[in-house]
Amino acid sequence: MENIIGKELHISLSRLDNLVRVGTVTFNKANIKSETDFISTLQKVMKDLDDGKYTVHDDTSVFARFDLSKQSVRLHKWSENTGIVMPCWNYFEN
């Protein structure tokens, strides 16, 4: 995936092979430097979302996947489909 800094990404609810777009998010260098910053940014834009599994993506590929339960976010590190590290993790500082 190309550089996503400053690019609007879609947040979608994953339901059976169907994505239901529920919002958008834009990341800058400060709000994507760690998992904590990333989750905090997501929580600011996902008001009133139902519990479920969500993806953050552009028009061509998935950038991140997370589970939402009672407004608590669990970010997936590995893709369930491919077994590779989700692209968002490449932006986090060690």
C-alpha positions as CSV (number, residue, x, y, z in Angstrom):
1,M,0.0,0.0,0.0
2,E,1.3,3.4,-0.9
3,N,1.9,6.1,1.8
4,I,-1.4,6.8,3.6
5,I,-0.3,10.0,5.5
6,G,-2.9,12.7,4.7
7,K,-5.0,10.3,2.6
8,E,-8.6,9.7,3.5
9,L,-9.3,6.0,4.3
10,H,-12.6,4.3,4.6
11,I,-13.8,2.5,7.8
12,S,-16.1,-0.4,7.0
13,L,-17.9,-3.0,9.0
14,S,-17.0,-6.5,7.8
15,R,-20.1,-8.7,7.4
16,L,-19.8,-12.0,5.6
17,D,-17.9,-11.0,2.3
18,N,-19.6,-7.6,2.4
19,L,-18.2,-4.3,3.5
20,V,-20.5,-1.6,4.8
21,R,-18.8,1.8,4.8
22,V,-19.4,3.5,8.1
23,G,-16.9,6.4,8.1
24,T,-13.5,7.8,7.1
25,V,-10.3,8.6,8.8
26,T,-7.1,10.5,7.9
27,F,-3.8,9.8,9.5
28,N,-0.8,12.1,10.0
29,K,2.6,11.2,11.2
30,A,1.7,12.0,14.9
31,N,-1.4,9.9,15.1
32,I,0.0,6.8,13.5
33,K,3.4,6.6,15.3
34,S,2.2,3.9,17.7
35,E,-0.6,1.4,18.2
36,T,-2.0,3.5,21.0
37,D,-2.0,6.7,18.9
38,F,-3.6,4.8,16.0
39,I,-6.4,3.4,18.2
40,S,-7.0,6.8,19.8
41,T,-7.5,8.3,16.4
42,L,-9.9,5.6,15.4
43,Q,-11.9,6.1,18.6
44,K,-12.3,9.8,17.8
45,V,-13.9,9.1,14.4
46,M,-16.0,6.0,15.2
47,K,-18.7,7.4,17.4
48,D,-21.7,5.2,17.9
49,L,-20.4,2.3,16.0
50,D,-21.8,-1.1,16.9
51,D,-19.6,-3.9,18.2
52,G,-18.1,-5.9,15.3
53,K,-15.1,-6.4,13.0
54,Y,-14.0,-3.4,11.0
55,T,-11.5,-2.6,8.3
56,V,-9.6,0.5,7.4
57,H,-8.8,0.6,3.7
58,D,-8.4,2.7,0.6
59,D,-10.0,1.8,-2.7
60,T,-7.6,-1.1,-3.4
61,S,-6.4,-2.7,-0.2
62,V,-6.9,-3.2,3.5
63,F,-4.6,-1.1,5.8
64,A,-5.9,-2.3,9.2
65,R,-8.5,-4.6,10.7
66,F,-9.9,-4.3,14.2
67,D,-12.5,-5.6,16.5
68,L,-14.8,-3.2,18.4
69,S,-16.4,-4.4,21.6
70,K,-18.1,-1.8,24.0
71,Q,-16.0,1.0,22.4
72,S,-12.8,-1.0,23.1
73,V,-10.6,-1.6,20.1
74,R,-8.4,-4.7,19.5
75,L,-6.2,-4.1,16.5
76,H,-5.3,-7.2,14.5
77,K,-1.5,-7.6,13.8
78,W,-1.8,-10.5,11.3
79,S,-4.2,-10.8,8.4
80,E,-6.6,-13.7,8.9
81,N,-6.6,-14.2,5.1
82,T,-3.0,-14.0,4.1
83,G,-1.1,-14.5,7.4
84,I,1.1,-11.4,6.8
85,V,1.4,-8.4,9.1
86,M,-1.3,-5.7,8.5
87,P,0.2,-2.6,6.7
88,C,-0.6,-0.3,9.6
89,W,2.0,-2.0,11.8
90,N,4.8,-0.8,9.4
91,Y,4.1,2.8,10.4
92,F,4.4,2.3,14.2
93,E,7.8,3.2,15.8
94,N,9.4,0.4,17.7
